[in-house]
Amino acid sequence: MDIEKLEVGGSLRLKGPLKAGVLNVGGSLNVEGDVEVEKLFVGGSVKITGSLKAREVSIGGSIKVDGDIKVEQVFTLGGSGEISGDIEAGEAIIEGTIECHVLKARVVNISGKVKADKVIGHTIEIGKKSKIHGVLIGCRIIIQKDSEVKQVIGKLIRIERGVEVDRVEARIVEVDEAEVGELFYIEKAEVSEKAKVKKMSKIDKLSMELECA
């Protein structure tokens, strides 16, 4: 089904695959199959039993996708998302709550809650009081005040005051007044006297290779 522009204000159920230029959902949309759009805007709720492919996605309401999400440019989520597969985007901005298998983008900005096996990006910034259940993997990672993160692997990592991290692996790491379970570094570790680090060790290499230009 090819549609140039579709606006959903009430409740609509469609059988896919669905192709559209602009898809604007203020109500409720349920698609059985894959969805491919230029732009998707969701203020209401969307459920897709297949995968979603788009150039730009903005979710202010809720979205549930049984497959993967691939976004060429920016994926923005201010509401909630439940994704069975992976999310891959040029840039990912998470201001709400999302659950997925892997979240991958060149630039990742999170100021909400993410539950994923892995969050992968070249540059990752975790905003204040965010919660990340999973592993952060990136070249440049900043974790801002009072956030909670399970594990971090990166080239350059900065951990600000009030952050709680279970495990950190870095080439170069800077830790403010934070709580860290295990800290492993290759070149340099600048740790505040007020930081609480249970274990700190110098290592030869990270547990995984990073592609940092």
Buried (B, 14 or more C-beta within 10 A) or exposed (E): EEEEEBEBEEEBEBEBBBBBEBBBBBBBBBBBBBBBBBBBBBBBBBBBBBBBBBBBBBBBBBBBBBBBBBBBEBBBBBBBBBBBBBBBBBBBBBBBBBBBBBBBBBBBBBBBBBBBEBBBBBBBBBBEBBBBBBBBBBBBBBBBBBBBBBBBBBBBBBBBBBBBBBBBBBBBBBBBBBBBBBBBBBEEBEBBEEBEBEEBEEEEEBEEEBEEE
